[in-house]
């Protein structure tokens, strides 16, 4: 990514909010007790996924627990980005944002679910899920 160039984002192509934050866990039962009984979060519907986990409503956003066998290992960085720790951002024009990221040399991984979602990493390797409107 070229740090010398400033990208101008028009008013129609913006991040519109935080959708969810995902947390990797190794013991879903223990974490269920923590998130539900200690923090008081309410479980919410979780669509069928090829990995175990649990989702919680946190105001207008969500917290997603993702069970990871690789938690705390270097192998976790090689996992599919949707199963890594990440913040999900809602965006109103995913195609334009994805094209801008790719033009800057940022790799984007589409969701395996077929939803309008891509995953990317910032320069320090932090994972972001970008969720398109609709």
C-alpha positions as CSV (number, residue, x, y, z in Angstrom):
1,X,0.0,0.0,0.0
2,X,1.4,3.4,-1.0
3,X,1.5,5.5,2.2
4,X,2.3,8.7,0.2
5,X,-1.1,8.8,-1.6
6,X,-4.2,10.1,0.1
7,X,-7.4,8.3,-0.9
8,X,-10.4,10.6,-1.3
9,X,-13.6,8.8,-0.2
10,X,-16.8,10.3,-1.6
11,X,-19.8,10.7,0.7
12,X,-21.6,7.8,-1.0
13,X,-18.8,5.2,-0.2
14,X,-18.4,5.0,3.5
15,X,-18.1,2.6,6.4
16,X,-21.5,2.9,8.1
17,X,-20.7,1.3,11.4
18,X,-19.3,-1.6,13.4
19,X,-21.4,-4.8,12.7
20,X,-19.7,-7.2,15.1
21,X,-16.4,-8.2,16.8
22,X,-15.3,-11.8,16.7
23,X,-13.4,-13.4,19.6
24,X,-11.6,-16.8,19.3
25,X,-12.3,-19.1,22.2
26,X,-11.0,-22.6,23.1
27,X,-13.7,-23.6,25.7
28,X,-17.2,-22.7,24.5
29,X,-18.9,-23.9,27.6
30,X,-16.7,-21.8,29.9
31,X,-17.1,-18.8,27.6
32,X,-20.8,-19.2,27.5
33,X,-21.0,-18.9,31.3
34,X,-18.8,-15.8,31.1
35,X,-20.6,-14.0,28.3
36,X,-24.1,-15.0,29.4
37,X,-24.1,-15.3,33.1
38,X,-21.3,-12.8,34.1
39,X,-21.6,-10.2,31.3
40,X,-25.4,-10.7,30.9
41,X,-25.3,-10.8,27.1
42,X,-28.3,-12.4,25.2
43,X,-27.6,-15.1,22.7
44,X,-28.8,-14.4,19.2
45,X,-29.4,-16.5,16.1
46,X,-26.3,-17.9,14.5
47,X,-26.6,-19.3,10.9
48,X,-25.1,-22.7,10.2
49,X,-21.4,-22.4,10.0
50,X,-18.6,-25.0,9.4
51,X,-17.1,-24.1,12.8
52,X,-18.5,-24.1,16.3
53,X,-19.4,-20.9,18.1
54,X,-22.0,-18.7,19.7
55,X,-23.3,-15.2,18.9
56,X,-24.5,-12.5,21.3
57,X,-26.4,-9.3,20.9
58,X,-24.6,-6.3,22.4
59,X,-26.8,-3.3,21.9
60,X,-27.1,-2.7,18.1
61,X,-24.0,-4.8,17.5
62,X,-22.9,-8.4,18.1
63,X,-20.1,-10.3,19.6
64,X,-19.3,-13.6,17.9
65,X,-17.5,-16.4,19.7
66,X,-15.5,-18.6,17.4
67,X,-14.1,-21.9,18.6
68,X,-10.5,-22.3,17.4
69,X,-8.4,-25.4,17.8
70,X,-5.4,-23.2,16.9
71,X,-5.9,-20.5,19.6
72,X,-2.7,-19.0,20.7
73,X,-0.6,-20.6,18.0
74,X,1.1,-19.3,14.8
75,X,-1.2,-21.7,12.8
76,X,-4.2,-19.4,13.8
77,X,-2.8,-16.8,11.4
78,X,-3.2,-19.2,8.5
79,X,-6.9,-20.0,9.3
80,X,-9.7,-18.7,7.1
81,X,-10.0,-15.0,8.0
82,X,-13.7,-15.5,9.1
83,X,-12.5,-17.8,11.9
84,X,-9.8,-15.4,13.1
85,X,-10.2,-12.5,15.6
86,X,-11.7,-9.6,13.6
87,X,-13.9,-6.6,13.5
88,X,-16.7,-6.5,11.0
89,X,-17.6,-3.2,9.4
90,X,-20.8,-2.4,7.6
91,X,-20.2,-0.6,4.3
92,X,-22.6,0.9,1.8
93,X,-20.6,0.2,-1.4
94,X,-18.6,-3.0,-1.0
95,X,-17.6,-3.3,-4.7
96,X,-16.1,0.2,-4.8
97,X,-14.3,-0.3,-1.5
98,X,-12.9,-3.7,-2.5
99,X,-11.7,-2.2,-5.8
100,X,-9.9,0.6,-4.0
101,X,-8.3,-1.8,-1.5
102,X,-7.1,-4.1,-4.3
103,X,-5.8,-1.2,-6.3
104,X,-3.7,-0.3,-3.2
105,X,-2.3,-3.9,-3.1
106,X,-4.5,-5.1,-0.3
107,X,-5.6,-8.7,-0.7
108,X,-9.4,-9.3,-0.3
109,X,-10.8,-12.8,0.5
110,X,-14.5,-13.3,-0.3
111,X,-16.7,-15.0,2.2
112,X,-17.2,-18.7,1.7
113,X,-20.9,-18.2,2.4
114,X,-21.6,-16.3,-0.8
115,X,-22.8,-13.3,1.1
116,X,-21.6,-9.8,0.0
117,X,-18.6,-10.0,2.3
118,X,-14.8,-9.7,1.9
119,X,-12.0,-10.1,4.5
120,X,-8.8,-8.0,4.4
121,X,-5.9,-7.2,6.7
122,X,-4.5,-3.9,7.7
123,X,-0.7,-3.3,7.4
124,X,-0.2,-4.9,10.9
125,X,-2.2,-8.0,10.0
126,X,-5.4,-7.2,11.8
127,X,-8.4,-8.8,10.1
128,X,-11.4,-6.8,9.0
129,X,-14.6,-8.2,7.6
130,X,-16.4,-5.8,5.3
131,X,-20.1,-6.4,5.0
132,X,-21.9,-4.9,2.0
133,X,-25.4,-3.5,2.2
134,X,-28.2,-5.8,1.2
